[in-house]
Amino acid sequence: MVAMNQAQPLTLRSTLWLAMALTVASTALGAVALHSYRLHRQTHLSERLRGQAIAEAYAAQIAPRLVASRRADLAALLRGLSWHSDSRLIALLDSAGELLAARGDTQMLERYSQLCSTDAGPTWHVKGNPSELAIEYTLAAVPLTTDQSSEPLGTLVYAMVTPAGAGAISLENWGFFLYVAIIASLGICLGFLWLQRRILQPLADLARLGQAQSGEPAEGLPTHREDEIGMLARTMARMQSDASYWEQRASRLERTLNDRVAHATQRITRELKQAQKKIWTDPLTHLGNRRLLDDKLGEIFQAQADSGQELSLVMMDVDNFKPLNDSLGHRAGDALLRFTGELLRQCLREQDLAVRYGGDEFVLILPSVMPEQAQTIAERAIALFAQHSSTLNVKAKPTMSAGIASLQRHRPESAESLLQMADAALYQAKSAGKARAAILATALEPAGV
């Protein structure tokens, strides 16, 4: 029994219905949003125009009397004006911007001063703030001029509140959107019926044919149609009639191909392993090369860190290698490097990795090996190397130095950091007199440990 919360895949019919419904809904909502935004902008514009018109009407009444009136008379003049129901402020400013007289909420003049400093427009819309009980209003500034003066005598500042509900979508608009939605829904129904008859039902018949067993007769298919569905139906009918033959032939081909693919896969796998081994191998010492270190050290580091296992890294190089090359030649130097590669291979386990880092430098990657164990391995290699180099006819006998750093002991952040720590430990070993192996000193250990 299917669980109640198990997700069921949508059929083609449901998908078409859902797509049409989402299309209509998104179109209607988009139209509502755009129309509401347009009404909102038009409302603010009309409010600004209305505020400017009222301000100009007041200015026309006040400007002729401004010249002959005294400052005390101006306040009386404003009180005598007919007060509009939406008005909140009428203020008269002189040509220098000083207040001559005012009626209403004079605090709005502060907002007017702020707006004038950033915008020279004649009208401004000031948004309200419900949390601070601040109302939404319109500010307008009109110059006071007369026929006798070419320059403005001052400025009239007017403020009016925005009526509540301005810009709301009317019932007629909602009705318009409702009619659009009804017509669109009817179009969806008619379109779906057409799709049902012309596409969905033929596709259902084709799906039934695809699920039928080979050799069953194909009935009820729209093979008489001349469009793409008819062509597909005829093609599927022919394929169904020949299904048994193709199944047998496919079975024979599959067995043949499987044999060929298996043989080719084995050959390609062998060639890839040989090529990869060649890419990762240093041709002189037959150890891993720098590319192998770059490709594998990060993987080994992350695997050991994820499993909480130890990982020790030994950085080694040959002391007095250059004098050997200078006195006995590069062939003697190459022979010593080949001996070093063979020596390191004999000192390591199967899961360990030895890499020629470059020149006479080598790196040992020792998974699950403690630093002290890695030091013992390095000291054994150093001793064996010294026995061999003692037979060389050179004044400064070559020796080996090694530095050890580990994952658990030194807590590096990355494989690159661990490699740098091992290199620092090698520097400590050389500073202490060479021909020795040193574990990188931690904060609790002296540098010579």
Sequence and secondary structure as in RCSB ss.txt:
>XXXX:A:sequence
MVAMNQAQPLTLRSTLWLAMALTVASTALGAVALHSYRLHRQTHLSERLRGQAIAEAYAAQIAPRLVASRRADLA
ALLRGLSWHSDSRLIALLDSAGELLAARGDTQMLERYSQLCSTDAGPTWHVKGNPSELAIEYTLAAVPLTTDQSS
EPLGTLVYAMVTPAGAGAISLENWGFFLYVAIIASLGICLGFLWLQRRILQPLADLARLGQAQSGEPAEGLPTHR
EDEIGMLARTMARMQSDASYWEQRASRLERTLNDRVAHATQRITRELKQAQKKIWTDPLTHLGNRRLLDDKLGEI
FQAQADSGQELSLVMMDVDNFKPLNDSLGHRAGDALLRFTGELLRQCLREQDLAVRYGGDEFVLILPSVMPEQAQ
TIAERAIALFAQHSSTLNVKAKPTMSAGIASLQRHRPESAESLLQMADAALYQAKSAGKARAAILATALEPAGV
>XXXX:A:secstr
   TT      HHHHHHHHHHHHHHHHHHHHHHHHHHHHHHHHHHHHHHHHHHHHHHHHHHHHHHHTT  HHHHH
HHHHHS   TTEEEEEEEETTS EEEEEE TTHHHHHHHHHHH   SEEEE  BGGGTB  EEEEEEEE  SS S
S  EEEEEEEE  TTTT   HHHHHHHHHHHHHHHHHHHHHHHHHIIIIIHHHHHHHHHHHS TT    S  TT 
 SHHHHHHHHHHHHHHTHHHHHHHHHHHHHHHHHHHHHHHHHHHHHHHHHHHHHHB TTT SB HHHHHHHHHHH
HHHHHHHT  EEEEEEEEETHHHHHHHH HHHHHHHHHHHHHHHHHHS TT EEEEEETTEEEEEEET  HHHHH
HHHHHHHHHHHHHHTTSS SS  EEEEEEEEHHHH  SSHHHHHHHHHHHHHHHHHTTSSSEEE   TTS TT 
